[in-house]
């Protein structure tokens, strides 16, 4: 009888799972650092119109967004069904647009303050009167670079 047993040939060693927690946490930290949280929730109905000549805004950090549309179902009892202006997460009057733009402009770095674009995301069923009130307030604070957000398509589809 021998004291030593012969090693079996062809056995595959077990996979080591010791580094698995390190890999999981590394992936977790990666996704935590690169994920951008949505800063506002849209409280208005926002079915955008269609247009044939569109251009994509490249740098989102230079855009101040104003939403216009009828309040969603949960807010209609409180605000009615008439088109409203949404600045950040609250409904506002046209007279509050100017101070809002100045406040958002102050948050940006000084080199970006002169190149900011005001993006109007307007529901296709909204009246033009509220848009002209917003544009008048934008003129008062010298925010003359205005963009209308649309979908690509045939403009005549907006008439339906």
ROMAR-428874 format. One record per residue: residue in one letter; x, y, z of N, C-alpha, C in turn. Coordinates in steps of 0.001 Angstrom, whole numbers, padded with zeros to 6 digits, always signed. Each point is the difference from the previous one (the first is absolute). Layout:
N
aXYZXYZXYZ ...
//
This chain:
160
x+000816-001184+000000-000816+001184+000000+000851+001235+000000 x-000392+000911-000806+000784+001218-000047-000675+001092+000830 x+000810+000831+000532-000503+001082+000833-000537+001169-000834 x+000474+000136-001164-000402+001118-000853-000878-000497-001129 x-001097+000732-000215-000864-000386-001102+000404+000773-001251 x-000233-000613-001095+000378+000612-001258-001040+001058-000382 x+000465+001108-000539-000878+001088-000405-000763-000405-001251 x-001313+000310-000007-000799-000343-001166+000264+001014-001101 x+000178-000463-001185+000232+000877-001137-001328+000459-000582 x-000018+001239-000525-001173+000512-000705-000982+000753+000876 x+000222+000143+001286-000903+000776+000849+000212+001487-000238 x-001108+000719-000136+000054+001460-000181-000141+000643+001370 x+000899+000918+000320-000098+000638+001320-001261+000870+000098 x-000506+000187+001189-001203+000795+000230+000286+001478-000277 x-001022+000703-000481+000134+001425-000297-000031+000779+001306 x+000953+000872+000164+000068+000806+001216-000979+001170-000110 x-000834+000148+001014-000975+001108+000019+000409+001079+000997 x+001249-000004+000408+000454+000964+000996-000026+001439-000528 x+000239+000211-001293+000039+001360-000550-001364+000477-000489 x-001006-000850+000061-001328+000362-000489-000604+001210+000721 x+000044+000107+001324-000539+001207+000657+000712+001285-000434 x+001297-000081-000235+000733+001185-000459-000505+000464-001362 x-000251-000939-000883-000490+000343-001344-001395+000599+000080 x-000861-000563+000835-001367+000510+000149+000017+001427+000531 x+000795+000256+001015+000054+001356+000550+000636+000988-000958 x+000964-000443-000777+000602+000878-000990-001045+000405-001050 x-000817-000944-000470-001073+000319-000941-001042+000914+000633 x-000341-000251+001251-000963+000834+000703+000482+001443+000084 x+001250+000204+000383+000545+001358+000090+000075+000660-001368 x+000329-000768-001018+000045+000564-001352-001369+000543-000399 x-001047-000812+000159-001335+000447-000410-000525+001121+000889 x+000409+000036+001250-000418+001099+000881+000625+001325-000436 x+001207-000043-000515+000674+001239-000381-000430+000510-001371 x-000356-000871-000918-000322+000449-001352-001490+000199-000236 x-000849-000427+000918-001439+000144-000176-000432+001414+000329 x-000823+000567-000879-000533+001342+000217-001464-000146+000382 x-000369+000603+001106-001388-000072+000444-000819+001060-000729 x-001233-000320-000263-000909+000934-000647-000330+001093+001007 x+000206+001264-000387-000148+001081+000968-001429+000538+000108 x-000819-000136-001006-001383+000454+000082-000930-001063-000553 x-001195-000022+000531-001025-000884-000552-001032+000879-000694 x-000454-000437-001146-000919+000798-000803-001413-000175+000551 x-000602+001114+000438-001339-000015+000577-001048+000515-000973 x+000391+000214-001242-000941+000479-001012-000031-001003-001149 x-001130-000021-000705-000083-000838-001187+000894+000624-001055 x+000872-000786-000556+001017+000576-000868+000126-000813-001278 x-000998+000092-000852+000055-000621-001318+000602+001032-000944 x+001246-000201-000345+000729+000992-000786-000447-000015-001457 x+000026+001156-000656-000357+000050-001426+001102-000606-000860 x-000290-000159-001276+000974-000542-000944+000517+001110-000902 x+001229-000149-000450+000618+000963-000912+000948-000734-000929 x+000192+000555-001186+000865-000665-000971+001448+000480+000086 x+000216+001222+000371+001361+000548+000101+000360+000114+001476 x+000726-000996+000515+000362+000010+001412+001516-000093+000141 x+000465+000431+001168+001419-000050+000309+000130-000418+001459 x+000868-000935+000272+000175-000506+001351+000914+000923+000793 x-000402+000307+001238+000857+000775+000890+001089-000914+000532 x+001237+000404-000174+001124-000861+000342+000329+000005+001489 x+000030+001165+000615+000460+000099+001380-001188+000323+000912 x-000410-001000+000776-001184+000133+000859+000247+000914+001196 x+001255+000239+000362+000276+000860+001152-000240+001476-000317 x-000240+000320-001250-000238+001388-000413-001475+000259-000287 x-000877-000861+000479-001423+000103-000313-000808+000188+001281 x-000916+000970-000031-000975+000200+001063-001353-000376-000595 x-000698-000954+000625-001221-000542-000575-001233+000553+000700 x-000993+000383-000809-001302+000443+000492-001049-000891-000660 x-000841-000642+000817-001065-000865-000500-001321+000767-000005 x-000783-000195-001054-001316+000639-000101-000994-001049-000490 x-001127-000092+000698-001046-000923-000399-001072-000092+001056 x-001031-000736-000303-001073-000218+000970+000528-000883+001123 x-000414+000241+001235+000457-000848+001107-000420-001460-000209 x+000792-000913+000546-000345-001420-000088-001239-000283+000838 x-000532-001212-000119-001259-000365+000664+000030+000290+001498 x+001091-000286+000667+000057+000173+001448-000019+001466+000431 x+000366+000918-000882+000015+001422+000336-001182+000776-000589 x-000825-000640-000812-001097+000716-000650-001058+000478+000988 x-000240-000720+001081-000975+000440+000998+000460+001282+000685 x+001294+000130+000168+000569+001153+000695+000215+001194-000923 x+000453-000241-001241+000380+001084-000901-000883+000146-001229 x-000919-000920-000241-000857+000074-001172+000652-000641-001214 x-000621+000192-001151+000498-000622-001229+000653+001004-000950 x+000069+001257+000374+000637+001026-000831+001521-000177+000045 x+000691+000340-001079+001458-000161-000077+000693+000812+001093 x+000983-000613+000631+000773+000619+001082+001483-000063-000333 x+000757+000852+000676+001454+000035-000142+000603-000773+001163 x+000937-000898-000303+000695-000732+001055+001463+000405-000006 x+000449+000552+001112+001401+000354+000202+000528-000911+001098 x+001005-000782-000298+000481-001076+000876-001170-000919+000326 x-000410-000112+001263-001075-000918+000360-001269+000720+000434 x-000139+001291-000279-001201+000701+000446-000628+000791-001141 x-001310+000190+000121-000735+000793-000978+000214+001472+000301 x+000109+000813-001054+000329+001404+000168-000827+000867-000936 x+000049+001299+000272-000621+001010-000857+001043+000502-000982 x-000436+000627-001092+000981+000569-000937+000922+001035+000655 x-000487+000704+001020+000833+001017+000649+001168-000612+000780 x-000042-001286+000286+001079-000659+000740+001089-000560-000912 x-000204+000076-001317+000974-000555-000939+001306+000794+000037 x-000082+001326+000015+001203+000837+000018+000889-000274+001208 x-000547+000063+001228+000842-000323+001164+000545-001423-000017 x-000760-000942-000542+000468-001381-000102+001225-000082-000913 x-000069+000679-001138+001137-000021-000940+001228+000636+000645 x-000190+001113+000695+001129+000654+000671+000596-000905+001082 x-000853-000706+000723+000470-000914+001041+000783-001165-000603 x-000506-000575-001081+000696-001111-000653+001301+000473-000646 x-000006+001208-000531+001207+000558-000608+001082+000204+001052 x-000399+000411+001210+000961+000225+001080+000635-001305+000479 x-000690-001116-000164+000541-001295+000418+001112-000486-000919 x+000015+000473-001229+000978-000461-000991+001311+000758+000166 x+001061-000571-000536+001294+000675+000056-000028+001245-000893 x+000888+000904+000268-000030+001305-000670+000214-000098-001507 x+000800-000948-000447+000232-000122-001439-001203-000601-000724 x-000895-000705+000706-001196-000564-000623-001199+000957+000019 x+000050+001027+000816-001161+000876+000177-000407+000716-001285 x+000931+000263-000891-000318+000719-001235-000441-000922-001137 x+000142-001302+000182-000344-000926-001082-001177-000907+000367 x-000759+000352+001022-001128-000823+000427-001150+000082-000995 x-000667-001121-000193-001158-000095-000877-001216-000343+000845 x-001100+000680-000228-001251-000321+000670-000784-000935-000912 x-000254-001200+000482-000723-000990-000787-001443-000049+000467 x-000922+000222-000918-001427-000051+000301-000549-001343-000471 x-000441-000811+000944-000647-001277-000327-001491+000228+000165 x-000647+000322-001107-001387+000433+000002-000886-001091-000583 x-001085-000299+000702-000984-000945-000501-000604+000559-001280 x-000253-000866-000961-000488+000466-001304-001391+000597+000076 x-000748-000247+001084-001351+000539+000145-000031+001280+000833 x+001135+000487+000443+000051+001216+000812-000274+001227-000865 x-000616+001009+000613-000304+001241-000714+001265+000833-000185 x+000022+000749-001067+001171+000835-000306+000105+001196+000946 x-001083+000375+000658+000031+001141+000917+000971-000203+001142 x+000028-001181+000569+000912-000274+001111+001448-000009-000486 x+000222-000421-001236+001350-000002-000568+000497+001428-000216 x-000883+000869-000494+000405+001396-000206+000269+000689+001341 x-000736-000368+001063+000282+000550+001324+001379-000440+000495 x+000330-001254-000231+001323-000504+000400+001096+000707-000783 x-000190+000152-001306+001015+000659-000821+000192+001456+000408 x-001068+000663+000405+000109+001381+000470+000828+000078+001279 x-000214-000950+000910+000789-000038+001235+001465-000326-000287 x+000238-000847-000986+001376-000330-000371+000719+001222-000581 x-000722+000815-000754+000595+001229-000541+000406+000951+001112 x-000798+000069+001055+000289+000914+001113+001318-000345+000691 x+000349-001286+000059+001240-000411+000666+001110-000300-001000 x-000210+000380-001253+000992-000133-001062+000390-001465-000250 x-000977-000893+000090+000212-001404-000356-000587-000193-001388 x+000772+000378-001010-000514+000078-001363+000230-001269-000817 x+000765-000923+000521+000265-001247-000720-001040-001035+000445 x-001000-000224-000861-001133-000857+000335-000052-001176-000960 x-000278-001164+000542-000110-001225-000776-001363-000626+000283 x-000681-000467-001035-001251-000721+000158+000297-001479-000219 x-000272-000821+000982+000273-001424-000099-001135-000684-000754 x+000352-000824-000991-000987-000684-000832+000470-001417-000290 x-000885-000757-000622+000350-001301-000556+000218+000171-001490 x+000788-000891-000582+000193+000039-001444-001211-000631-000674 x-000501+000665-001016-001160-000514-000716-000524+001038-000968 x-001186-000223-000488-000638+000907-000946-000796+001027+000796 x+000244+001277-000247-000619+001071+000762-001521+000032-000167 x-000511-000459-001129-001441+000015-000228-000737-000989+000899 x+000720-000946+000594-000625-000939+000943-000455+000709+001267 x+000533+001187+000281-000395+000763+001187-001412+000531-000088 x-000538+000080-001222-001343+000570-000185-001102-000977+000375 x+000330-001257+000172-001017-001001+000352-000381+000066+001436 
//
